[in-house]
Amino acid sequence: MLANGCKKAQLAQARQALHQPTPNLQATESARDFMALVARIKFNACPCCQAPLKIVQTLPELKHLPAPGQAQPPTTARGPPP
């Protein structure tokens, strides 16, 4: 139902069929802003002492999550045998 090439049109049709309003572009916000507003969570502060946190290391982004029980994600692509 929601193919990438027609996603915009099909989402509009799905909203109409479910009697849902169109999304409000002004109402979109980041998850961090939402949690700060609703749950009053400070993401950049220590939960115990409220001192500001400092980034000491950034981990590289994984393209695929590892399978359960595997320490590292597979490094080769799986596909049909040659």
N, CA, C and O atoms as a Maestro MAE file, in Angstrom:
{
 s_m_m2io_version
 :::
 2.0.0
}

f_m_ct {
 s_m_title
 :::
 protein
 m_atom[328] {
  # First column is atom index #
  i_m_mmod_type
  r_m_x_coord
  r_m_y_coord
  r_m_z_coord
  i_m_residue_number
  s_m_chain_name
  s_m_pdb_residue_name
  s_m_pdb_atom_name
  i_m_atomic_number
  :::
  1 25 0.812 -1.191 0.000 1 A "MET " " N  " 7
  2 3 0.000 0.000 0.000 1 A "MET " " CA " 6
  3 2 0.861 1.263 0.000 1 A "MET " " C  " 6
  4 15 0.505 2.240 -0.659 1 A "MET " " O  " 8
  5 25 1.975 1.267 0.717 2 A "LEU " " N  " 7
  6 3 2.784 2.470 0.818 2 A "LEU " " CA " 6
  7 2 4.117 2.290 0.101 2 A "LEU " " C  " 6
  8 15 5.166 2.214 0.740 2 A "LEU " " O  " 8
  9 25 4.075 2.224 -1.206 3 A "ALA " " N  " 7
  10 3 5.301 2.095 -1.983 3 A "ALA " " CA " 6
  11 2 6.027 3.429 -2.009 3 A "ALA " " C  " 6
  12 15 5.393 4.483 -1.956 3 A "ALA " " O  " 8
  13 25 7.364 3.389 -2.092 4 A "ASN " " N  " 7
  14 3 8.150 4.615 -2.036 4 A "ASN " " CA " 6
  15 2 7.823 5.586 -3.164 4 A "ASN " " C  " 6
  16 15 7.756 6.793 -2.933 4 A "ASN " " O  " 8
  17 25 7.620 5.084 -4.377 5 A "GLY " " N  " 7
  18 3 7.380 5.966 -5.506 5 A "GLY " " CA " 6
  19 2 6.061 6.731 -5.416 5 A "GLY " " C  " 6
  20 15 5.949 7.829 -5.962 5 A "GLY " " O  " 8
  21 25 5.084 6.180 -4.752 6 A "CYS " " N  " 7
  22 3 3.751 6.800 -4.663 6 A "CYS " " CA " 6
  23 2 3.366 7.108 -3.226 6 A "CYS " " C  " 6
  24 15 2.185 7.284 -2.924 6 A "CYS " " O  " 8
  25 25 4.338 7.173 -2.345 7 A "LYS " " N  " 7
  26 3 4.034 7.278 -0.922 7 A "LYS " " CA " 6
  27 2 3.201 8.513 -0.585 7 A "LYS " " C  " 6
  28 15 2.252 8.422 0.195 7 A "LYS " " O  " 8
  29 25 3.538 9.646 -1.154 8 A "LYS " " N  " 7
  30 3 2.826 10.882 -0.817 8 A "LYS " " CA " 6
  31 2 1.345 10.776 -1.189 8 A "LYS " " C  " 6
  32 15 0.472 11.117 -0.391 8 A "LYS " " O  " 8
  33 25 1.074 10.308 -2.391 9 A "ALA " " N  " 7
  34 3 -0.313 10.186 -2.838 9 A "ALA " " CA " 6
  35 2 -1.057 9.122 -2.037 9 A "ALA " " C  " 6
  36 15 -2.215 9.316 -1.667 9 A "ALA " " O  " 8
  37 25 -0.395 8.005 -1.772 10 A "GLN " " N  " 7
  38 3 -1.063 6.925 -1.048 10 A "GLN " " CA " 6
  39 2 -1.279 7.270 0.422 10 A "GLN " " C  " 6
  40 15 -2.267 6.837 1.016 10 A "GLN " " O  " 8
  41 25 -0.366 8.047 1.021 11 A "LEU " " N  " 7
  42 3 -0.592 8.501 2.391 11 A "LEU " " CA " 6
  43 2 -1.800 9.425 2.454 11 A "LEU " " C  " 6
  44 15 -2.592 9.365 3.394 11 A "LEU " " O  " 8
  45 25 -1.931 10.278 1.449 12 A "ALA " " N  " 7
  46 3 -3.092 11.171 1.401 12 A "ALA " " CA " 6
  47 2 -4.379 10.363 1.269 12 A "ALA " " C  " 6
  48 15 -5.376 10.676 1.920 12 A "ALA " " O  " 8
  49 25 -4.366 9.329 0.434 13 A "GLN " " N  " 7
  50 3 -5.542 8.474 0.279 13 A "GLN " " CA " 6
  51 2 -5.852 7.723 1.566 13 A "GLN " " C  " 6
  52 15 -7.014 7.585 1.947 13 A "GLN " " O  " 8
  53 25 -4.798 7.232 2.243 14 A "ALA " " N  " 7
  54 3 -5.006 6.507 3.500 14 A "ALA " " CA " 6
  55 2 -5.578 7.438 4.573 14 A "ALA " " C  " 6
  56 15 -6.475 7.046 5.318 14 A "ALA " " O  " 8
  57 25 -5.062 8.669 4.653 15 A "ARG " " N  " 7
  58 3 -5.602 9.633 5.620 15 A "ARG " " CA " 6
  59 2 -7.071 9.925 5.343 15 A "ARG " " C  " 6
  60 15 -7.886 10.003 6.262 15 A "ARG " " O  " 8
  61 25 -7.398 10.086 4.055 16 A "GLN " " N  " 7
  62 3 -8.780 10.370 3.688 16 A "GLN " " CA " 6
  63 2 -9.686 9.184 4.024 16 A "GLN " " C  " 6
  64 15 -10.795 9.375 4.522 16 A "GLN " " O  " 8
  65 25 -9.221 7.967 3.757 17 A "ALA " " N  " 7
  66 3 -10.023 6.779 4.042 17 A "ALA " " CA " 6
  67 2 -10.232 6.586 5.542 17 A "ALA " " C  " 6
  68 15 -11.267 6.072 5.966 17 A "ALA " " O  " 8
  69 25 -9.249 6.998 6.342 18 A "LEU " " N  " 7
  70 3 -9.340 6.854 7.799 18 A "LEU " " CA " 6
  71 2 -9.896 8.105 8.471 18 A "LEU " " C  " 6
  72 15 -9.968 8.181 9.698 18 A "LEU " " O  " 8
  73 25 -10.287 9.083 7.658 19 A "HIS " " N  " 7
  74 3 -10.845 10.343 8.162 19 A "HIS " " CA " 6
  75 2 -9.873 11.032 9.119 19 A "HIS " " C  " 6
  76 15 -10.265 11.482 10.195 19 A "HIS " " O  " 8
  77 25 -8.606 11.111 8.718 20 A "GLN " " N  " 7
  78 3 -7.564 11.766 9.513 20 A "GLN " " CA " 6
  79 2 -7.188 13.091 8.861 20 A "GLN " " C  " 6
  80 15 -7.215 13.201 7.635 20 A "GLN " " O  " 8
  81 25 -6.837 14.100 9.660 21 A "PRO " " N  " 7
  82 3 -6.438 15.388 9.074 21 A "PRO " " CA " 6
  83 2 -5.043 15.301 8.463 21 A "PRO " " C  " 6
  84 15 -4.268 14.395 8.769 21 A "PRO " " O  " 8
  85 25 -4.747 16.252 7.602 22 A "THR " " N  " 7
  86 3 -3.399 16.311 7.037 22 A "THR " " CA " 6
  87 2 -2.428 16.744 8.133 22 A "THR " " C  " 6
  88 15 -2.820 17.467 9.049 22 A "THR " " O  " 8
  89 25 -1.166 16.313 8.055 23 A "PRO " " N  " 7
  90 3 -0.219 16.674 9.109 23 A "PRO " " CA " 6
  91 2 0.075 18.170 9.112 23 A "PRO " " C  " 6
  92 15 0.125 18.811 8.062 23 A "PRO " " O  " 8
  93 25 0.265 18.702 10.290 24 A "ASN " " N  " 7
  94 3 0.580 20.113 10.454 24 A "ASN " " CA " 6
  95 2 2.093 20.268 10.454 24 A "ASN " " C  " 6
  96 15 2.762 19.805 11.378 24 A "ASN " " O  " 8
  97 25 2.643 20.913 9.429 25 A "LEU " " N  " 7
  98 3 4.088 21.047 9.312 25 A "LEU " " CA " 6
  99 2 4.669 21.927 10.414 25 A "LEU " " C  " 6
  100 15 5.835 21.766 10.774 25 A "LEU " " O  " 8
  101 25 3.888 22.848 10.951 26 A "GLN " " N  " 7
  102 3 4.382 23.697 12.027 26 A "GLN " " CA " 6
  103 2 4.459 22.945 13.350 26 A "GLN " " C  " 6
  104 15 5.175 23.373 14.255 26 A "GLN " " O  " 8
  105 25 3.741 21.840 13.481 27 A "ALA " " N  " 7
  106 3 3.702 21.102 14.737 27 A "ALA " " CA " 6
  107 2 4.829 20.071 14.852 27 A "ALA " " C  " 6
  108 15 4.995 19.466 15.911 27 A "ALA " " O  " 8
  109 25 5.589 19.864 13.804 28 A "THR " " N  " 7
  110 3 6.662 18.881 13.884 28 A "THR " " CA " 6
  111 2 7.799 19.425 14.726 28 A "THR " " C  " 6
  112 15 8.154 20.600 14.634 28 A "THR " " O  " 8
  113 25 8.365 18.550 15.551 29 A "GLU " " N  " 7
  114 3 9.481 18.919 16.404 29 A "GLU " " CA " 6
  115 2 10.353 17.699 16.629 29 A "GLU " " C  " 6
  116 15 9.937 16.574 16.354 29 A "GLU " " O  " 8
  117 25 11.526 17.911 17.112 30 A "SER " " N  " 7
  118 3 12.424 16.787 17.339 30 A "SER " " CA " 6
  119 2 11.989 16.016 18.583 30 A "SER " " C  " 6
  120 15 11.266 16.539 19.431 30 A "SER " " O  " 8
  121 25 12.437 14.772 18.678 31 A "ALA " " N  " 7
  122 3 12.120 13.949 19.847 31 A "ALA " " CA " 6
  123 2 12.696 14.568 21.111 31 A "ALA " " C  " 6
  124 15 12.083 14.503 22.176 31 A "ALA " " O  " 8
  125 25 13.862 15.163 20.993 32 A "ARG " " N  " 7
  126 3 14.493 15.801 22.149 32 A "ARG " " CA " 6
  127 2 13.638 16.968 22.659 32 A "ARG " " C  " 6
  128 15 13.423 17.107 23.863 32 A "ARG " " O  " 8
  129 25 13.153 17.801 21.735 33 A "ASP " " N  " 7
  130 3 12.306 18.925 22.128 33 A "ASP " " CA " 6
  131 2 10.997 18.434 22.740 33 A "ASP " " C  " 6
  132 15 10.513 18.997 23.721 33 A "ASP " " O  " 8
  133 25 10.422 17.371 22.147 34 A "PHE " " N  " 7
  134 3 9.169 16.819 22.652 34 A "PHE " " CA " 6
  135 2 9.333 16.288 24.071 34 A "PHE " " C  " 6
  136 15 8.525 16.597 24.947 34 A "PHE " " O  " 8
  137 25 10.380 15.488 24.303 35 A "MET " " N  " 7
  138 3 10.599 14.927 25.636 35 A "MET " " CA " 6
  139 2 10.918 16.022 26.655 35 A "MET " " C  " 6
  140 15 10.511 15.931 27.813 35 A "MET " " O  " 8
  141 25 11.634 17.037 26.233 36 A "ALA " " N  " 7
  142 3 11.936 18.141 27.147 36 A "ALA " " CA " 6
  143 2 10.656 18.865 27.544 36 A "ALA " " C  " 6
  144 15 10.517 19.301 28.687 36 A "ALA " " O  " 8
  145 25 9.726 18.995 26.611 37 A "LEU " " N  " 7
  146 3 8.478 19.683 26.890 37 A "LEU " " CA " 6
  147 2 7.523 18.815 27.715 37 A "LEU " " C  " 6
  148 15 6.978 19.273 28.719 37 A "LEU " " O  " 8
  149 25 7.321 17.564 27.293 38 A "VAL " " N  " 7
  150 3 6.324 16.705 27.921 38 A "VAL " " CA " 6
  151 2 6.825 16.074 29.218 38 A "VAL " " C  " 6
  152 15 6.162 16.164 30.251 38 A "VAL " " O  " 8
  153 25 7.984 15.440 29.166 39 A "ALA " " N  " 7
  154 3 8.487 14.707 30.333 39 A "ALA " " CA " 6
  155 2 9.453 15.536 31.170 39 A "ALA " " C  " 6
  156 15 9.899 15.096 32.230 39 A "ALA " " O  " 8
  157 25 9.773 16.725 30.700 40 A "ARG " " N  " 7
  158 3 10.712 17.611 31.399 40 A "ARG " " CA " 6
  159 2 12.053 16.918 31.643 40 A "ARG " " C  " 6
  160 15 12.635 16.999 32.725 40 A "ARG " " O  " 8
  161 25 12.520 16.232 30.594 41 A "ILE " " N  " 7
  162 3 13.801 15.525 30.660 41 A "ILE " " CA " 6
  163 2 14.864 16.395 30.021 41 A "ILE " " C  " 6
  164 15 14.685 16.881 28.905 41 A "ILE " " O  " 8
  165 25 15.960 16.591 30.716 42 A "LYS " " N  " 7
  166 3 17.098 17.319 30.166 42 A "LYS " " CA " 6
  167 2 18.090 16.293 29.641 42 A "LYS " " C  " 6
  168 15 18.670 15.532 30.414 42 A "LYS " " O  " 8
  169 25 18.283 16.274 28.324 43 A "PHE " " N  " 7
  170 3 19.151 15.273 27.714 43 A "PHE " " CA " 6
  171 2 20.626 15.581 27.898 43 A "PHE " " C  " 6
  172 15 21.463 14.684 27.805 43 A "PHE " " O  " 8
  173 25 20.946 16.817 28.152 44 A "ASN " " N  " 7
  174 3 22.354 17.180 28.272 44 A "ASN " " CA " 6
  175 2 22.763 17.418 29.720 44 A "ASN " " C  " 6
  176 15 23.747 18.111 29.981 44 A "ASN " " O  " 8
  177 25 22.002 16.838 30.677 45 A "ALA " " N  " 7
  178 3 22.328 17.010 32.093 45 A "ALA " " CA " 6
  179 2 22.344 15.661 32.797 45 A "ALA " " C  " 6
  180 15 21.606 14.744 32.435 45 A "ALA " " O  " 8
  181 25 23.199 15.556 33.810 46 A "CYS " " N  " 7
  182 3 23.277 14.347 34.628 46 A "CYS " " CA " 6
  183 2 21.951 14.155 35.365 46 A "CYS " " C  " 6
  184 15 21.443 15.111 35.951 46 A "CYS " " O  " 8
  185 25 21.374 12.946 35.353 47 A "PRO " " N  " 7
  186 3 20.097 12.747 36.035 47 A "PRO " " CA " 6
  187 2 20.200 12.878 37.560 47 A "PRO " " C  " 6
  188 15 19.194 13.118 38.227 47 A "PRO " " O  " 8
  189 25 21.396 12.722 38.108 48 A "CYS " " N  " 7
  190 3 21.552 12.807 39.569 48 A "CYS " " CA " 6
  191 2 21.813 14.229 40.042 48 A "CYS " " C  " 6
  192 15 21.108 14.733 40.916 48 A "CYS " " O  " 8
  193 25 22.820 14.877 39.472 49 A "CYS " " N  " 7
  194 3 23.238 16.193 39.974 49 A "CYS " " CA " 6
  195 2 22.888 17.350 39.047 49 A "CYS " " C  " 6
  196 15 23.133 18.505 39.394 49 A "CYS " " O  " 8
  197 25 22.320 17.067 37.878 50 A "GLN " " N  " 7
  198 3 21.930 18.070 36.890 50 A "GLN " " CA " 6
  199 2 23.108 18.843 36.299 50 A "GLN " " C  " 6
  200 15 22.913 19.881 35.667 50 A "GLN " " O  " 8
  201 25 24.337 18.340 36.502 51 A "ALA " " N  " 7
  202 3 25.512 18.977 35.902 51 A "ALA " " CA " 6
  203 2 25.501 18.710 34.392 51 A "ALA " " C  " 6
  204 15 25.042 17.647 33.976 51 A "ALA " " O  " 8
  205 25 25.984 19.626 33.570 52 A "PRO " " N  " 7
  206 3 25.994 19.404 32.124 52 A "PRO " " CA " 6
  207 2 26.905 18.238 31.743 52 A "PRO " " C  " 6
  208 15 28.001 18.084 32.283 52 A "PRO " " O  " 8
  209 25 26.433 17.430 30.811 53 A "LEU " " N  " 7
  210 3 27.222 16.301 30.326 53 A "LEU " " CA " 6
  211 2 28.145 16.765 29.212 53 A "LEU " " C  " 6
  212 15 27.833 17.706 28.484 53 A "LEU " " O  " 8
  213 25 29.281 16.097 29.087 54 A "LYS " " N  " 7
  214 3 30.262 16.426 28.067 54 A "LYS " " CA " 6
  215 2 30.459 15.203 27.172 54 A "LYS " " C  " 6
  216 15 30.627 14.095 27.681 54 A "LYS " " O  " 8
  217 25 30.442 15.379 25.859 55 A "ILE " " N  " 7
  218 3 30.663 14.270 24.927 55 A "ILE " " CA " 6
  219 2 32.155 13.966 24.906 55 A "ILE " " C  " 6
  220 15 32.968 14.833 24.587 55 A "ILE " " O  " 8
  221 25 32.512 12.719 25.251 56 A "VAL " " N  " 7
  222 3 33.916 12.326 25.263 56 A "VAL " " CA " 6
  223 2 34.264 11.425 24.092 56 A "VAL " " C  " 6
  224 15 35.434 11.311 23.728 56 A "VAL " " O  " 8
  225 25 33.257 10.776 23.489 57 A "GLN " " N  " 7
  226 3 33.507 9.910 22.343 57 A "GLN " " CA " 6
  227 2 32.215 9.755 21.558 57 A "GLN " " C  " 6
  228 15 31.135 9.663 22.141 57 A "GLN " " O  " 8
  229 25 32.325 9.727 20.235 58 A "THR " " N  " 7
  230 3 31.189 9.482 19.365 58 A "THR " " CA " 6
  231 2 31.423 8.174 18.638 58 A "THR " " C  " 6
  232 15 32.461 7.986 18.004 58 A "THR " " O  " 8
  233 25 30.465 7.275 18.727 59 A "LEU " " N  " 7
  234 3 30.590 5.972 18.083 59 A "LEU " " CA " 6
  235 2 30.184 6.070 16.621 59 A "LEU " " C  " 6
  236 15 29.296 6.849 16.273 59 A "LEU " " O  " 8
  237 25 30.834 5.277 15.753 60 A "PRO " " N  " 7
  238 3 30.435 5.307 14.338 60 A "PRO " " CA " 6
  239 2 29.036 4.718 14.169 60 A "PRO " " C  " 6
  240 15 28.619 3.838 14.922 60 A "PRO " " O  " 8
  241 25 28.339 5.213 13.185 61 A "GLU " " N  " 7
  242 3 26.981 4.757 12.930 61 A "GLU " " CA " 6
  243 2 27.009 3.387 12.256 61 A "GLU " " C  " 6
  244 15 27.802 3.155 11.343 61 A "GLU " " O  " 8
  245 25 26.143 2.484 12.706 62 A "LEU " " N  " 7
  246 3 26.024 1.169 12.088 62 A "LEU " " CA " 6
  247 2 24.969 1.221 10.999 62 A "LEU " " C  " 6
  248 15 23.906 1.816 11.182 62 A "LEU " " O  " 8
  249 25 25.262 0.598 9.863 63 A "LYS " " N  " 7
  250 3 24.267 0.539 8.797 63 A "LYS " " CA " 6
  251 2 23.222 -0.532 9.092 63 A "LYS " " C  " 6
  252 15 22.066 -0.404 8.689 63 A "LYS " " O  " 8
  253 25 23.627 -1.581 9.792 64 A "HIS " " N  " 7
  254 3 22.709 -2.655 10.146 64 A "HIS " " CA " 6
  255 2 22.965 -3.037 11.598 64 A "HIS " " C  " 6
  256 15 24.110 -3.043 12.048 64 A "HIS " " O  " 8
  257 25 21.923 -3.349 12.317 65 A "LEU " " N  " 7
  258 3 22.074 -3.809 13.686 65 A "LEU " " CA " 6
  259 2 22.534 -5.262 13.680 65 A "LEU " " C  " 6
  260 15 22.166 -6.014 12.778 65 A "LEU " " O  " 8
  261 25 23.332 -5.676 14.667 66 A "PRO " " N  " 7
  262 3 23.759 -7.070 14.711 66 A "PRO " " CA " 6
  263 2 22.580 -7.980 15.054 66 A "PRO " " C  " 6
  264 15 21.645 -7.573 15.745 66 A "PRO " " O  " 8
  265 25 22.642 -9.207 14.563 67 A "ALA " " N  " 7
  266 3 21.619 -10.194 14.872 67 A "ALA " " CA " 6
  267 2 21.735 -10.572 16.339 67 A "ALA " " C  " 6
  268 15 22.821 -10.472 16.911 67 A "ALA " " O  " 8
  269 25 20.656 -10.999 16.959 68 A "PRO " " N  " 7
  270 3 20.730 -11.405 18.359 68 A "PRO " " CA " 6
  271 2 21.777 -12.493 18.557 68 A "PRO " " C  " 6
  272 15 21.800 -13.485 17.828 68 A "PRO " " O  " 8
  273 25 22.637 -12.303 19.541 69 A "GLY " " N  " 7
  274 3 23.676 -13.291 19.834 69 A "GLY " " CA " 6
  275 2 24.987 -13.033 19.120 69 A "GLY " " C  " 6
  276 15 25.984 -13.687 19.425 69 A "GLY " " O  " 8
  277 25 25.019 -12.101 18.178 70 A "GLN " " N  " 7
  278 3 26.251 -11.781 17.466 70 A "GLN " " CA " 6
  279 2 26.863 -10.526 18.067 70 A "GLN " " C  " 6
  280 15 26.154 -9.566 18.369 70 A "GLN " " O  " 8
  281 25 28.166 -10.534 18.238 71 A "ALA " " N  " 7
  282 3 28.843 -9.383 18.827 71 A "ALA " " CA " 6
  283 2 28.962 -8.239 17.824 71 A "ALA " " C  " 6
  284 15 28.858 -7.073 18.206 71 A "ALA " " O  " 8
  285 25 29.180 -8.556 16.546 72 A "GLN " " N  " 7
  286 3 29.362 -7.532 15.531 72 A "GLN " " CA " 6
  287 2 28.442 -7.816 14.355 72 A "GLN " " C  " 6
  288 15 28.099 -8.972 14.107 72 A "GLN " " O  " 8
  289 25 28.039 -6.791 13.632 73 A "PRO " " N  " 7
  290 3 27.207 -7.021 12.457 73 A "PRO " " CA " 6
  291 2 28.006 -7.721 11.366 73 A "PRO " " C  " 6
  292 15 29.228 -7.583 11.312 73 A "PRO " " O  " 8
  293 25 27.334 -8.472 10.496 74 A "PRO " " N  " 7
  294 3 28.047 -9.117 9.404 74 A "PRO " " CA " 6
  295 2 28.712 -8.090 8.498 74 A "PRO " " C  " 6
  296 15 28.144 -7.034 8.220 74 A "PRO " " O  " 8
  297 25 29.922 -8.408 8.040 75 A "THR " " N  " 7
  298 3 30.650 -7.462 7.198 75 A "THR " " CA " 6
  299 2 30.445 -7.715 5.725 75 A "THR " " C  " 6
  300 15 30.776 -6.857 4.906 75 A "THR " " O  " 8
  301 25 29.912 -8.859 5.363 76 A "THR " " N  " 7
  302 3 29.652 -9.149 3.948 76 A "THR " " CA " 6
  303 2 28.158 -9.179 3.699 76 A "THR " " C  " 6
  304 15 27.378 -9.570 4.568 76 A "THR " " O  " 8
  305 25 27.768 -8.763 2.512 77 A "ALA " " N  " 7
  306 3 26.368 -8.762 2.159 77 A "ALA " " CA " 6
  307 2 25.920 -10.191 1.877 77 A "ALA " " C  " 6
  308 15 26.632 -10.978 1.253 77 A "ALA " " O  " 8
  309 25 24.721 -10.499 2.353 78 A "ARG " " N  " 7
  310 3 24.170 -11.816 2.067 78 A "ARG " " CA " 6
  311 2 23.319 -11.710 0.820 78 A "ARG " " C  " 6
  312 15 22.685 -10.681 0.583 78 A "ARG " " O  " 8
  313 25 23.300 -12.736 0.043 79 A "GLY " " N  " 7
  314 3 22.517 -12.737 -1.177 79 A "GLY " " CA " 6
  315 2 22.485 -14.130 -1.763 79 A "GLY " " C  " 6
  316 15 22.944 -15.081 -1.130 79 A "GLY " " O  " 8
  317 25 21.957 -14.263 -2.950 80 A "PRO " " N  " 7
  318 3 21.917 -15.579 -3.568 80 A "PRO " " CA " 6
  319 2 23.330 -16.062 -3.885 80 A "PRO " " C  " 6
  320 15 24.214 -15.254 -4.170 80 A "PRO " " O  " 8
  321 25 23.540 -17.357 -3.838 81 A "PRO " " N  " 7
  322 3 24.869 -17.873 -4.154 81 A "PRO " " CA " 6
  323 2 25.230 -17.577 -5.599 81 A "PRO " " C  " 6
  324 15 24.349 -17.526 -6.457 81 A "PRO " " O  " 8
  325 25 26.514 -17.381 -5.880 82 A "PRO " " N  " 7
  326 3 26.933 -17.077 -7.266 82 A "PRO " " CA " 6
  327 2 26.726 -18.239 -8.200 82 A "PRO " " C  " 6
  328 15 27.028 -18.138 -9.388 82 A "PRO " " O  " 8
  :::
 }
 m_bond[327] {
  # First column is bond index #
  i_m_from
  i_m_to
  i_m_order
  :::
  1 1 2 1
  2 2 3 1
  3 3 4 2
  4 3 5 1
  5 5 6 1
  6 6 7 1
  7 7 8 2
  8 7 9 1
  9 9 10 1
  10 10 11 1
  11 11 12 2
  12 11 13 1
  13 13 14 1
  14 14 15 1
  15 15 16 2
  16 15 17 1
  17 17 18 1
  18 18 19 1
  19 19 20 2
  20 19 21 1
  21 21 22 1
  22 22 23 1
  23 23 24 2
  24 23 25 1
  25 25 26 1
  26 26 27 1
  27 27 28 2
  28 27 29 1
  29 29 30 1
  30 30 31 1
  31 31 32 2
  32 31 33 1
  33 33 34 1
  34 34 35 1
  35 35 36 2
  36 35 37 1
  37 37 38 1
  38 38 39 1
  39 39 40 2
  40 39 41 1
  41 41 42 1
  42 42 43 1
  43 43 44 2
  44 43 45 1
  45 45 46 1
  46 46 47 1
  47 47 48 2
  48 47 49 1
  49 49 50 1
  50 50 51 1
  51 51 52 2
  52 51 53 1
  53 53 54 1
  54 54 55 1
  55 55 56 2
  56 55 57 1
  57 57 58 1
  58 58 59 1
  59 59 60 2
  60 59 61 1
  61 61 62 1
  62 62 63 1
  63 63 64 2
  64 63 65 1
  65 65 66 1
  66 66 67 1
  67 67 68 2
  68 67 69 1
  69 69 70 1
  70 70 71 1
  71 71 72 2
  72 71 73 1
  73 73 74 1
  74 74 75 1
  75 75 76 2
  76 75 77 1
  77 77 78 1
  78 78 79 1
  79 79 80 2
  80 79 81 1
  81 81 82 1
  82 82 83 1
  83 83 84 2
  84 83 85 1
  85 85 86 1
  86 86 87 1
  87 87 88 2
  88 87 89 1
  89 89 90 1
  90 90 91 1
  91 91 92 2
  92 91 93 1
  93 93 94 1
  94 94 95 1
  95 95 96 2
  96 95 97 1
  97 97 98 1
  98 98 99 1
  99 99 100 2
  100 99 101 1
  101 101 102 1
  102 102 103 1
  103 103 104 2
  104 103 105 1
  105 105 106 1
  106 106 107 1
  107 107 108 2
  108 107 109 1
  109 109 110 1
  110 110 111 1
  111 111 112 2
  112 111 113 1
  113 113 114 1
  114 114 115 1
  115 115 116 2
  116 115 117 1
  117 117 118 1
  118 118 119 1
  119 119 120 2
  120 119 121 1
  121 121 122 1
  122 122 123 1
  123 123 124 2
  124 123 125 1
  125 125 126 1
  126 126 127 1
  127 127 128 2
  128 127 129 1
  129 129 130 1
  130 130 131 1
  131 131 132 2
  132 131 133 1
  133 133 134 1
  134 134 135 1
  135 135 136 2
  136 135 137 1
  137 137 138 1
  138 138 139 1
  139 139 140 2
  140 139 141 1
  141 141 142 1
  142 142 143 1
  143 143 144 2
  144 143 145 1
  145 145 146 1
  146 146 147 1
  147 147 148 2
  148 147 149 1
  149 149 150 1
  150 150 151 1
  151 151 152 2
  152 151 153 1
  153 153 154 1
  154 154 155 1
  155 155 156 2
  156 155 157 1
  157 157 158 1
  158 158 159 1
  159 159 160 2
  160 159 161 1
  161 161 162 1
  162 162 163 1
  163 163 164 2
  164 163 165 1
  165 165 166 1
  166 166 167 1
  167 167 168 2
  168 167 169 1
  169 169 170 1
  170 170 171 1
  171 171 172 2
  172 171 173 1
  173 173 174 1
  174 174 175 1
  175 175 176 2
  176 175 177 1
  177 177 178 1
  178 178 179 1
  179 179 180 2
  180 179 181 1
  181 181 182 1
  182 182 183 1
  183 183 184 2
  184 183 185 1
  185 185 186 1
  186 186 187 1
  187 187 188 2
  188 187 189 1
  189 189 190 1
  190 190 191 1
  191 191 192 2
  192 191 193 1
  193 193 194 1
  194 194 195 1
  195 195 196 2
  196 195 197 1
  197 197 198 1
  198 198 199 1
  199 199 200 2
  200 199 201 1
  201 201 202 1
  202 202 203 1
  203 203 204 2
  204 203 205 1
  205 205 206 1
  206 206 207 1
  207 207 208 2
  208 207 209 1
  209 209 210 1
  210 210 211 1
  211 211 212 2
  212 211 213 1
  213 213 214 1
  214 214 215 1
  215 215 216 2
  216 215 217 1
  217 217 218 1
  218 218 219 1
  219 219 220 2
  220 219 221 1
  221 221 222 1
  222 222 223 1
  223 223 224 2
  224 223 225 1
  225 225 226 1
  226 226 227 1
  227 227 228 2
  228 227 229 1
  229 229 230 1
  230 230 231 1
  231 231 232 2
  232 231 233 1
  233 233 234 1
  234 234 235 1
  235 235 236 2
  236 235 237 1
  237 237 238 1
  238 238 239 1
  239 239 240 2
  240 239 241 1
  241 241 242 1
  242 242 243 1
  243 243 244 2
  244 243 245 1
  245 245 246 1
  246 246 247 1
  247 247 248 2
  248 247 249 1
  249 249 250 1
  250 250 251 1
  251 251 252 2
  252 251 253 1
  253 253 254 1
  254 254 255 1
  255 255 256 2
  256 255 257 1
  257 257 258 1
  258 258 259 1
  259 259 260 2
  260 259 261 1
  261 261 262 1
  262 262 263 1
  263 263 264 2
  264 263 265 1
  265 265 266 1
  266 266 267 1
  267 267 268 2
  268 267 269 1
  269 269 270 1
  270 270 271 1
  271 271 272 2
  272 271 273 1
  273 273 274 1
  274 274 275 1
  275 275 276 2
  276 275 277 1
  277 277 278 1
  278 278 279 1
  279 279 280 2
  280 279 281 1
  281 281 282 1
  282 282 283 1
  283 283 284 2
  284 283 285 1
  285 285 286 1
  286 286 287 1
  287 287 288 2
  288 287 289 1
  289 289 290 1
  290 290 291 1
  291 291 292 2
  292 291 293 1
  293 293 294 1
  294 294 295 1
  295 295 296 2
  296 295 297 1
  297 297 298 1
  298 298 299 1
  299 299 300 2
  300 299 301 1
  301 301 302 1
  302 302 303 1
  303 303 304 2
  304 303 305 1
  305 305 306 1
  306 306 307 1
  307 307 308 2
  308 307 309 1
  309 309 310 1
  310 310 311 1
  311 311 312 2
  312 311 313 1
  313 313 314 1
  314 314 315 1
  315 315 316 2
  316 315 317 1
  317 317 318 1
  318 318 319 1
  319 319 320 2
  320 319 321 1
  321 321 322 1
  322 322 323 1
  323 323 324 2
  324 323 325 1
  325 325 326 1
  326 326 327 1
  327 327 328 2
  :::
 }
}
